[in-house]
Amino acid sequence: MDRVEVRGGRAVGVRLVGGEVVDAGEVVLAAGTYASPTILGRSGIGPADHLAALGIDVVAALAGVGENLLDHPLVSLDLPAARRATGPRYQALTTLRSRAGGPEAPDLHLLLAGPFDASSDVSPTGAVFGIVAGLMAPRSVGRVRLRSADPLDWPSIHVGHLTAPEDVDRLVEATLVARQLARAEPLAGCIDGPELTPGPVVSDDDHEGLARSVRERVSSYHHPVGTCRMGPDPDDGAVVDSRGLVHGVERLRVCDASIMPTIPSANTNLPTIMVAERISAWMRDA
């Protein structure tokens, strides 16, 4: 989809990439945390200066569109599996609270991934598994911005992982907990050889070495939220109200993980389903 058609401050349909316009009495965007803000931007809904610089007429100046990108970063402690095996067999996940986590919900996940077949240059046993740490309450924030008004042009995405130093510290702590687990039975019996990454050259008391390893190897849990965040005040960065209605544009809603103002300390699939169920119920009752 290219954009939402807005006339007189009201959504009246959508324009497809091929130019066809589909009329609608109400428009609901459910394109996700990366695509929903880019569709809004091409529709003229977003940060006014940014849109004007791209030659897009401003329909509703909402500075928060594309801001407040939150995602769960991951880092793995990689280990040589004791026997060659294909496909995940170690099904376990635990939650815990880091020392810097505060009184809110647990801010760390530790889960097992693998074992997976691996070449001999990766693992001497021909198989590898990981104790993966996920930071569930990140303080780092990124953003999504348009590169152009062309719907076929990918947006610029800065996930913002580990831009807050305390996020690095908490993943270092999680790595140390993962090492404790790997050295204890029964998990130790599943390992044949020295740790692969960060590796034995990085000792437990080498905080900077562990932090460097975390920064070099961080990846995503693929739980992005927040780029059309919910809130009462658009001047404070809110994009939609408490029922998903876009501020300043009638008959336009966003109904996906992008409207979450903060990221859940959990996998985001069920919260996203509940957002959709709640908003669809309000729409049915309207």
Secondary structure, 3 states (H helix, E strand, C coil): CCEEEEECCEEEEEECCCCCEEECCCEEECCHHHHHHHHHHHCCEECHHHHHHCCCCCCEECCCCCCCEECCEEEEEEEEECCCCCCCCCCCEEEECCCCCCCCCCCEEEEEEEEEECCCCCCCCCEEEEEEEEECCCCCCEEEECCCCCCCCCCEEECCCCCCHHHHHHHHHHHHHHHHHHCCCCHHHHECCCCCECCCCCCCCCHHHHHHHHHHHCEECCCCECCCCECCCHHHCCCECCCCEECCCECEEECCHHHCCCCCCCCCHHHHHHHHHHHHHHHHHC
